[in-house]
Amino acid sequence: MSHPKQLICKKELTKLVKYSSQHIARLEKAGQFPKRLRLGQNRVAWLEAEVENWIEERLAKRD
């Protein structure tokens, strides 16, 4: 597992989750995905640990 404060950018996120950025935004708005951190006017990122936990929750539901 990665460092708990490790940030990932949108490009890395979409490779990890395999959702479009538009779908991720919809899930965030619905409270079904970890919220992004605004790093600057045109830059956002997500906590990698939160995204990994989100994936683990889906894996647990599968079994």
N, C-alpha and C positions, 0 to 999 in steps of 0.2 A: 504494500500500500504506500502511497505517496505521502509527502509531508502534508499535514492538515491545512496549511495555509497556502499551498501551491495553487496558483491561478492558471486557468486555461482560457485561451482566446476562442472566439466564435468558430474559427476554422478548425481548431483542434476539437472543439465540442461536437461539431457536426460530423467529424470523422469518428469520434468515439460513440456517439448516440445514433448516428445514421438517420437523423431527422433533418428536414429543411429548417433553416433559421426562422421561417414564418411559422412553422408548426411548433417549434420550441417557444416562440413568443406567445402563441395561443395557449400552450400548456402552462407557461409562467403566469399568464393573466388569470387562468382558471385555478391557480394555486396547486397545480399538479406537477410542477417541475421546480428545481432550485432557482432562486432569484439571482439575476445577474448583479454584478457590482459595476457601478459607473466609475471608470478610472480617469476619464477626461471627457471633454466635449464630444469626441467621436470615437471613444474607446470603451469597450465593456469586456468583462471577463466573468468567469464562474469559479467558485471554489471546487477544485478537483475532487476533494473528499466528499462534498455534498452530491456531486454528480455520480460518483462511484457508489455512494449509499443508495441513491435513487435507482441505479442499475441493480444493485443487490436486492432491493425490495421487489423489483420485477422478477428476478430470478427465484426469490423465495415464493412468490405467488404462483409461479409456474409449477413448482413441485407440489 
